[in-house]
Amino acid sequence: MLLVQWLFIYKEKVTLNGAVFEAVRAGALNHGSPEAMKDALAQGMMPLFMEADTDAPDVADVATAYAKARAYVAVGSDIIILNPTPAVFNKFKQQRKYKGVGTLYEIPNDNLMYRSSAAVRVYDDVKINIQDANLLQIEVNWCKRLEVPIANWVIGEILTLKNVDPNPLSDNYVNYIPGQEQLKCNALAAAAGNTQNGQTDYYITLKSYALIRMQSPFRM
């Protein structure tokens, strides 16, 4: 049962990897928009929410799967922009005026190959250039529900450990302490309540990264 559960986790992780690439690509095309990335992530994760038992789902099936995926993205995932950070944005931003839009601040994206590649100090010893500032990197944390009986309880009990102590001499010593991402998934499980058969829901955090060059000026 543990093996079957890990196979389900692996399947969802592979799906997540593809969806995260679609999300970062959407961000690159839409000025780093978090909403555009959330929408693309939901579209990429739609196969997990498809209930139609057919190779040719109709429009209603697709719309239902998208609605469920979009709702789950809102509560069961986090998209974190690792680059450009606010410090990077403030260092490289320029003021631009657009007809019908007004004045915006953005990291310039045009003619990168002709711009200076000299590294600029952002903070402390961190130095990057304008080309690196145009690399959009994101991290996505996804809460995956454990569904295999017994295996979900075994894994879930470890993921929800409380009062653990990192001191090997302590009676409460456990060589695992849930991180912030897993704690959020634990909170999601608590909010979800119990399944229909009375068993407690457990979730495990899946993490994926993607990196791509901006295809539009980054805005914040």
Buried (B, 14 or more C-beta within 10 A) or exposed (E): EEEEBBEBBEEBBEBBBBBBBBBBBBBBBBBBBBEBBBBBBBBBBBBBBBEEEEEEBEEEBBEBBBEBBBEBBEEBBBBEBEBBBEEBBBBBBEEBEEEEEEEBBBBBBEEBEEEEEEEBEBEEEEEBBBBBBBBBBBBBBBBBBBBBEEBBBBBBEEBBBEEBEEEEEEEEEEEEEBEEBBBBBBEBBEEBEEEEEEBBBBBBBBBBBBEBEBBBBBBB
